[in-house]
Amino acid sequence: MSQCDAVVVEVSGKEVLVEVAGRAPTCGSCQTQDACQTGLLGLSTGPRRYRLDNLIGARVGDRVSLAVADGTLWRAALASYGLPLLLAIAGAAVGQSLAADPGAVAGTMAGLGCGLVLLRHKELRARHGGSVFSLHVQTREVRFKEKS
């Protein structure tokens, strides 16, 4: 499970805005001794903010730990690259059988377009469903640290 520490910077209704520091510290899974080059939640070097459901009653200033289940990033990468590619190839095959080369081109574009639409739908569902990462106590590990 990949984890990173965050600080609650805003509470509004049933949601919190958490801020993750610029670079995640090393996790021990690679030989880099500096900060992680890919980071847990993206490649950005500056601080990142995420709006999450506040299912644990966090308050401004609380230090929390965000956790992403093992395999989540791998599945996201596979879907992002594999799904459009497979649909483009399938569209090309169907188009080729129906209308030769022009059909293959049209089928490729149609398959690629369908793959991108499906990915967008999946992204929106994940954002609104909170299935990527959250502060939910039962499914995600949450640690509160004492204030220094």
C-alpha positions as CSV (number, residue, x, y, z in Angstrom):
1,M,0.0,0.0,0.0
2,S,1.4,3.4,-1.0
3,Q,1.0,6.1,1.6
4,C,1.8,9.8,1.9
5,D,1.2,12.3,4.7
6,A,-1.1,15.3,4.2
7,V,-2.5,18.2,6.1
8,V,-6.1,19.3,6.2
9,V,-6.2,22.9,5.0
10,E,-10.0,23.5,4.7
11,V,-13.2,21.9,5.8
12,S,-16.4,22.7,4.0
13,G,-19.5,20.8,4.7
14,K,-18.9,17.0,4.3
15,E,-15.6,17.5,2.4
16,V,-12.0,18.4,3.3
17,L,-9.2,19.9,1.3
18,V,-5.9,18.2,2.0
19,E,-2.5,19.3,0.9
20,V,0.3,16.9,0.1
21,A,3.8,18.2,0.2
22,G,5.8,18.7,-3.0
23,R,7.8,15.5,-3.2
24,A,7.0,12.3,-1.4
25,P,9.9,11.0,0.7
26,T,11.5,7.7,-0.4
27,C,9.5,4.6,0.3
28,G,12.4,2.1,0.2
29,S,11.2,0.3,-2.9
30,C,13.9,1.9,-5.1
31,Q,17.5,2.8,-4.7
32,T,16.9,6.6,-4.8
33,Q,17.9,8.1,-1.5
34,D,16.5,11.6,-2.2
35,A,12.8,12.4,-2.7
36,C,10.8,10.1,-4.9
37,Q,11.0,11.1,-8.5
38,T,7.5,9.9,-9.4
39,G,5.8,10.6,-6.0
40,L,2.7,8.8,-4.7
41,L,0.1,11.0,-6.3
42,G,1.8,12.6,-9.4
43,L,4.9,14.1,-10.9
44,S,4.3,17.7,-9.7
45,T,7.1,19.2,-7.6
46,G,4.9,21.7,-5.9
47,P,2.3,21.0,-3.2
48,R,-0.9,19.4,-4.4
49,R,-4.4,19.7,-3.0
50,Y,-7.2,17.2,-3.1
51,R,-10.8,17.5,-2.1
52,L,-12.0,14.4,-0.3
53,D,-15.1,13.2,1.7
54,N,-14.6,13.9,5.4
55,L,-15.7,10.6,6.8
56,I,-13.4,10.7,9.8
57,G,-14.3,14.2,11.2
58,A,-11.0,15.8,10.4
59,R,-10.4,19.4,11.2
60,V,-8.2,22.1,9.8
61,G,-4.6,21.5,10.8
62,D,-5.0,17.7,11.3
63,R,-2.2,15.6,9.8
64,V,-3.6,12.5,8.0
65,S,-2.2,9.8,5.9
66,L,-3.6,9.0,2.5
67,A,-3.3,5.5,1.3
68,V,-3.7,4.0,-2.2
69,A,-4.3,0.3,-2.4
70,D,-1.7,-1.8,-4.1
71,G,-2.5,-2.3,-7.8
72,T,-4.6,0.9,-8.1
73,L,-2.0,2.7,-10.1
74,W,-1.2,-0.3,-12.2
75,R,-4.8,-0.9,-13.1
76,A,-5.2,2.8,-14.0
77,A,-2.2,2.8,-16.3
78,L,-3.4,-0.5,-17.9
79,A,-6.9,0.9,-18.5
80,S,-5.5,4.3,-19.8
81,Y,-3.2,2.7,-22.4
82,G,-4.7,-0.8,-23.0
83,L,-8.4,0.0,-23.4
84,P,-8.1,2.6,-26.2
85,L,-5.5,0.5,-28.0
86,L,-7.6,-2.7,-27.9
87,L,-10.7,-0.8,-29.1
88,A,-8.7,0.9,-31.9
89,I,-7.4,-2.5,-33.1
90,A,-10.9,-4.1,-32.9
91,G,-12.3,-1.1,-34.8
92,A,-9.6,-1.4,-37.4
93,A,-10.3,-5.1,-37.9
94,V,-14.1,-4.6,-38.2
95,G,-13.6,-1.6,-40.6
96,Q,-11.1,-3.6,-42.7
97,S,-13.6,-6.4,-43.1
98,L,-16.4,-4.1,-44.1
99,A,-14.7,-1.5,-46.3
100,A,-11.0,-2.3,-46.9
101,D,-8.4,0.4,-46.0
102,P,-10.8,3.4,-45.6
103,G,-12.9,1.3,-43.4
104,A,-9.9,0.3,-41.3
105,V,-9.0,4.0,-40.8
106,A,-12.6,4.9,-39.8
107,G,-12.8,1.8,-37.5
108,T,-9.5,2.7,-35.8
109,M,-10.7,6.3,-35.1
110,A,-14.1,5.1,-33.9
111,G,-12.5,2.5,-31.6
112,L,-10.1,5.0,-30.2
113,G,-12.9,7.5,-29.7
114,C,-15.0,4.9,-27.8
115,G,-12.0,4.0,-25.6
116,L,-11.4,7.6,-24.7
117,V,-15.1,8.1,-23.9
118,L,-15.1,5.0,-21.7
119,L,-12.0,6.3,-19.9
120,R,-13.6,9.6,-19.2
121,H,-16.7,8.0,-17.9
122,K,-14.6,5.8,-15.6
123,E,-12.6,8.8,-14.4
124,L,-15.8,10.7,-13.5
125,R,-17.2,7.7,-11.7
126,A,-14.0,7.3,-9.7
127,R,-13.9,11.0,-8.8
128,H,-17.5,11.1,-7.6
129,G,-17.3,7.6,-6.0
130,G,-14.1,8.3,-4.1
131,S,-12.7,4.9,-5.1
132,V,-9.2,6.1,-5.8
133,F,-8.2,7.3,-2.3
134,S,-10.0,8.8,0.6
135,L,-9.9,9.3,4.3
136,H,-12.4,6.5,5.0
137,V,-11.5,4.7,8.2
138,Q,-12.8,1.3,7.2
139,T,-11.1,0.9,3.9
140,R,-8.1,3.3,4.2
141,E,-5.5,3.5,6.9
142,V,-5.7,6.9,8.6
143,R,-3.1,8.1,11.2
144,F,-3.3,11.3,13.1
145,K,0.0,12.7,14.3
146,E,0.5,14.9,17.3
147,K,1.1,18.5,16.6
148,S,4.7,19.6,17.1
